[in-house]
Amino acid sequence: MTVKSKELTEQGLIDLAGVKVYIAGPMSGLPMFNRQAFFAAEAYLQGQGARVMNPAVLPDGWDHDAYMRIAIPMMMACEAVAFLPGWQQSLGARQEFTRAHAFGLDLLQLDMEVVADEQWVRRHLPLVV
């Protein structure tokens, strides 16, 4: 992602105001499908002014391919993709990365931490490819 200085906020973060952002990250095999991290990311990104597509709102019980047939069009309606920690170990998130990178979407990495058993996003950074 190439960021011009005028596109940075006062905190030195990439300005996401009005940007359509998809959240990508690991879900399968994690407790509650990692929804806590997805919803923490959604809240953070909305707080940055982004318009968010969150695949964690999809219902349980479908197979991986069905989810991807829904998630990829959600992502392609966006301008940027924010990746949760651990995305590299997720087959689905790697598929989303490949598609997003190929189509030139902006790629972000979310820096997260756990505080009092809750996930919090500290900041967003350009994802260096």
Buried (B, 14 or more C-beta within 10 A) or exposed (E): BEEEEEBEEEEEBBBBEEBBBBBBBBBEEBEEBBBBBBBBBBBBBBEBEBBBBBBBEBEEEEEEEEBBEEBBEBBBEBBBBBBBBBBEEBEBBBBBBEBBEEEEBBBBBBEBEEEEEEBBBEBBBEBEE
